[in-house]
Amino acid sequence: MSDKRRWGTRWVVGLWIAGAIIVAAYYALWRAGAGAMETAVADWVNDQRAAGLVVEHGAVERDGFPFFLRVHIDAPHIEQPGVFSWNAERLSLDALPYDLNRLIFSPSGQQRFSADRLGEWRYSADDIRASVANDKTRGWVFSMNIENAVAAGADGAEARLASLIYDLAPAADAPTTLTLNSVGAGFSFRDGQREIAVDTMESSISVSETQFITGYDAASNWRNAGGAVQIHGLNAAVDDARLSVSGVISLDDENRPRGALTTTLEKPAGLAALLAASGALDAEEADAAMAGLALAAMAQGGRIEAPIELHAGAATIAGFKIADLPAAP
């Protein structure tokens, strides 16, 4: 064999050996990552049980090689007795083998959620994905994406959601301030007494002093700490009505919302059914308010530009009450 052919053969063999080493190293990395995820799941379960939650699940399996780290948890069940309960047919956790700084959670099949004030609901969706990621400037970011969700209540109520994307994270310059950005479409709710429908809604909101929103008398503690809700922008479409709001909301001495919100309202009559169905006003009050606002809008060229004033347990715009505002619990 000539030296040229000999070196060519060695070169090919060397490439195969190098490739085998890389694949073996990558597989070892993948196995280590999968093991770390399984260990993290076990640790989380133990921590929640120690904190008083009921946490149960079936088999825990891994797959996804070579592109993903994926751990499947069969029949997960999480419950705080007397407060809430959640279970699903399966919960999958995904990550990249070389980066465990972002975990993606994907429940599949039918899920069940129940809570004291919300009742019991069963729901499913074409896609539900939530993720938790480390962030250099904000510390962490929680995100969720929902597509074509349908929920049925034990009392016969039904809710639908075409799409929702949102993220929640601390503010970069204030770790105790949480910011929420969301875009949703196609929400509807109906039961035997009412129907609610919102075509689209976009919002950017932040809540300060969140460390006080916990424990006994949380509302008073949050108010005394100077907590506030900053609405950077909220835009909604309901039938022909269009609503844009921004401003700051805090609590008064009786823990009722207070503030003055910059507002633009177009074709307000379409909001009457929503206000009545949501319980913000009774049907008669809602019709009267929207009739008055419709006349005011006509006088101003089809839109109202006036603040929504939150005061003494009521929300008003252009002198018309649009909602009762009970005290925070």
C-alpha positions in Angstrom: 0.0 0.0 0.0 1.4 3.4 -0.9 2.1 6.0 1.7 -0.7 8.2 0.2 -3.3 5.5 0.5 -2.1 4.6 4.0 -2.4 8.2 5.2 -5.9 8.5 3.6 -7.1 5.3 5.4 -5.7 6.6 8.7 -7.5 9.9 8.1 -10.8 8.2 7.6 -10.4 6.0 10.6 -9.4 9.0 12.6 -12.5 10.8 11.6 -14.7 7.8 12.6 -12.9 7.5 16.0 -13.3 11.3 16.6 -16.9 11.1 15.7 -17.5 8.1 18.0 -15.8 10.0 20.8 -18.0 13.1 20.2 -21.2 11.0 20.1 -20.2 9.1 23.3 -19.4 12.3 25.1 -22.7 13.9 24.0 -24.6 10.9 25.1 -22.8 11.0 28.5 -23.8 14.7 28.7 -27.4 13.8 27.8 -27.6 11.1 30.4 -26.1 13.4 33.1 -28.6 16.1 32.2 -31.5 13.6 32.2 -30.4 12.3 35.6 -30.1 15.9 36.9 -33.7 16.6 35.8 -35.0 13.4 37.4 -33.2 14.3 40.6 -34.6 17.8 40.5 -38.1 16.4 40.1 -37.6 14.1 43.1 -36.2 16.9 45.2 -39.1 19.2 44.3 -41.6 16.6 45.2 -40.0 16.0 48.6 -39.8 19.8 49.2 -43.5 20.3 48.4 -44.5 17.4 50.6 -42.5 18.8 53.4 -44.3 22.1 52.9 -47.7 20.4 53.4 -48.8 19.8 49.8 -50.0 16.4 48.6 -47.9 15.4 45.6 -48.4 12.1 43.8 -47.4 10.7 40.4 -46.9 7.6 38.4 -43.9 6.5 36.4 -41.1 8.9 35.5 -39.4 8.2 32.2 -36.8 9.9 30.1 -36.5 10.3 26.3 -35.7 12.9 23.6 -32.1 11.9 22.7 -30.3 13.4 20.9 -32.0 16.8 20.5 -33.8 17.2 23.8 -33.7 16.3 27.4 -37.2 15.1 28.1 -38.7 13.6 31.3 -42.3 12.4 31.3 -44.3 12.2 34.6 -47.4 10.1 34.4 -50.6 11.1 36.3 -49.2 14.0 38.3 -51.4 15.2 41.1 -50.8 18.3 43.3 -53.1 19.4 46.1 -53.3 21.7 49.0 -56.2 20.3 51.0 -59.1 22.8 51.2 -57.3 25.3 48.9 -56.7 23.8 45.4 -56.1 20.6 43.5 -54.7 19.9 40.0 -54.0 16.7 38.1 -53.2 15.8 34.5 -52.8 12.6 32.4 -49.1 13.4 31.8 -46.6 16.2 32.4 -43.5 16.5 30.2 -40.4 18.5 31.1 -38.0 19.6 28.3 -34.6 21.2 28.2 -31.5 21.3 26.0 -28.8 18.9 27.1 -26.2 21.6 27.3 -28.3 24.2 29.0 -30.6 23.5 32.0 -31.3 27.2 32.5 -34.6 26.9 30.8 -37.2 24.2 31.5 -40.4 23.8 29.5 -43.5 22.1 31.1 -46.1 20.6 28.9 -49.2 19.0 30.4 -51.1 16.7 28.0 -54.5 15.1 27.9 -57.4 16.2 30.1 -56.6 18.1 33.2 -58.6 18.9 36.3 -58.4 22.0 38.5 -60.5 22.9 41.5 -60.3 25.7 44.1 -62.6 27.0 46.8 -63.9 30.0 45.0 -63.6 28.8 41.4 -65.2 25.4 41.7 -64.1 22.3 39.8 -63.1 22.5 36.1 -61.9 19.9 33.6 -60.0 21.3 30.6 -57.8 20.4 27.6 -56.0 22.3 24.9 -54.3 21.8 21.6 -51.1 23.1 23.2 -50.2 24.2 26.7 -46.6 25.1 27.4 -45.0 26.8 30.3 -41.4 27.6 30.9 -39.1 28.9 33.6 -35.8 30.4 32.6 -32.9 32.1 34.3 -32.4 35.7 33.1 -29.2 37.7 33.6 -31.0 41.0 34.2 -34.3 40.0 35.8 -33.3 36.8 37.7 -36.1 34.6 36.2 -38.8 34.6 33.6 -42.0 32.5 33.7 -43.8 32.2 30.3 -46.9 30.4 29.1 -48.5 29.7 25.7 -52.1 28.3 25.4 -53.8 27.4 22.1 -57.5 26.4 21.7 -58.4 25.6 25.2 -61.8 24.4 26.3 -62.9 24.1 30.0 -66.1 22.6 31.5 -67.2 23.4 35.0 -68.9 20.9 37.3 -71.9 23.3 37.4 -72.3 23.2 33.6 -70.4 26.4 32.8 -68.1 26.5 29.8 -65.1 28.6 28.9 -63.1 28.8 25.7 -59.8 30.5 24.9 -58.4 30.7 21.3 -54.9 31.8 22.3 -53.0 33.3 25.2 -49.3 34.2 25.5 -47.9 35.9 28.6 -44.7 36.3 30.6 -44.1 37.1 34.2 -40.8 38.3 35.6 -39.3 40.7 38.2 -38.5 44.2 37.0 -34.8 44.5 36.1 -34.3 47.5 38.5 -36.7 46.4 41.2 -36.7 42.6 42.2 -39.9 43.0 44.3 -41.9 44.4 41.4 -43.4 41.8 39.1 -44.2 42.7 35.4 -46.8 40.9 33.3 -47.1 41.1 29.6 -49.9 39.3 27.8 -51.7 38.9 24.4 -55.0 36.9 24.3 -57.8 36.3 21.9 -61.1 34.6 21.6 -62.1 34.3 25.3 -65.7 33.3 26.1 -67.6 32.1 29.1 -71.2 31.1 29.6 -73.3 29.4 32.2 -77.1 29.3 32.8 -77.3 33.0 33.7 -74.7 34.9 31.6 -72.4 35.0 28.7 -69.1 36.9 28.4 -67.0 37.3 25.3 -63.8 39.3 24.7 -62.4 39.3 21.2 -58.8 40.5 22.0 -56.9 41.8 24.9 -53.3 43.1 25.3 -51.8 44.2 28.5 -48.6 45.3 30.1 -48.9 45.6 33.9 -46.5 45.8 36.9 -47.2 45.2 40.6 -44.8 46.7 43.2 -44.0 45.5 46.7 -45.1 42.0 45.9 -43.3 40.6 49.0 -46.2 41.9 51.1 -48.9 40.2 49.2 -49.0 37.1 51.4 -50.2 36.0 54.8 -52.8 37.5 57.1 -54.2 40.9 56.1 -52.1 41.0 53.0 -54.1 43.8 51.4 -53.4 46.2 54.3 -49.8 45.2 54.5 -49.4 45.8 50.7 -51.2 49.2 50.9 -49.1 50.3 53.9 -45.9 49.4 52.1 -46.9 51.7 49.2 -47.8 48.9 46.8 -49.4 49.8 43.5 -50.5 48.3 40.2 -49.1 50.2 37.2 -51.1 49.7 34.0 -48.6 50.6 31.3 -51.1 49.7 28.6 -54.3 47.7 28.4 -56.2 47.4 25.1 -59.3 45.4 24.6 -61.9 44.7 21.8 -65.4 43.6 22.6 -67.7 43.4 19.6 -67.4 46.9 18.1 -66.2 48.5 21.4 -62.5 49.5 21.8 -61.0 50.3 25.2 -57.5 51.6 26.0 -56.4 52.2 29.6 -53.2 53.3 31.4 -52.5 54.5 34.9 -51.9 53.6 38.5 -54.1 51.8 40.9 -53.6 51.6 44.7 -55.8 50.9 47.7 -57.6 53.4 50.0 -57.9 53.1 53.7 -60.7 50.6 53.3 -58.7 48.5 50.8 -60.8 49.6 47.9 -59.2 50.4 44.5 -58.4 54.0 43.9 -56.8 56.0 41.1 -57.5 57.9 37.9 -56.8 55.9 34.7 -56.2 57.6 31.3 -58.9 56.1 29.0 -60.0 56.1 25.4 -63.3 54.4 24.8 -64.9 53.9 21.3 -68.4 52.6 20.6 -69.1 51.9 24.3 -72.5 50.3 23.8 -70.8 46.9 23.1 -69.6 46.8 26.7 -73.0 46.7 28.3 -73.5 43.0 28.1 -69.9 42.4 29.4 -70.4 44.7 32.4 -73.7 43.0 33.3 -72.4 39.5 32.8 -69.2 40.0 34.8 -71.2 41.2 37.8 -69.6 44.7 37.7 -73.1 46.2 37.4 -76.6 44.7 37.4 -78.3 44.6 33.9 -80.3 47.8 34.5 -77.3 49.8 35.7 -75.2 48.5 32.7 -77.8 49.5 30.1 -78.2 52.9 31.7 -74.4 53.5 31.8 -73.8 52.4 28.3 -76.7 54.4 26.9 -75.3 57.5 28.6 -71.7 56.8 27.4 -73.0 56.1 23.8 -74.6 59.6 23.8 -71.4 61.1 25.2 -69.3 59.3 22.5 -71.6 60.6 19.7 -71.1 64.2 21.0 -67.3 63.7 20.9 -67.1 62.2 17.4 -67.5 58.6 18.3 -65.0 58.2 21.2 -64.7 59.2 24.8 -61.4 60.4 26.1 -61.8 60.8 29.9 -60.3 59.2 33.0 -61.8 56.2 34.7 -62.0 57.3 38.3 -61.7 54.7 41.0 -63.1 56.2 44.2 -65.2 55.2 47.2 -65.9 51.7 46.0 -67.0 52.6 42.4 -65.5 53.1 39.0 -66.9 55.9 36.9 -66.1 57.5 33.5 -67.6 60.8 32.3 -69.9 60.8 35.3 -71.3 57.3 34.7 -70.7 54.3 37.0 -69.3 51.3 35.2 -68.4 49.0 38.1 -68.7 48.5 41.8 -65.4 47.9 43.5 -65.5 45.8 46.6 -62.7 45.9 49.2 -59.7 43.5 48.7 -59.9 40.6 51.1 
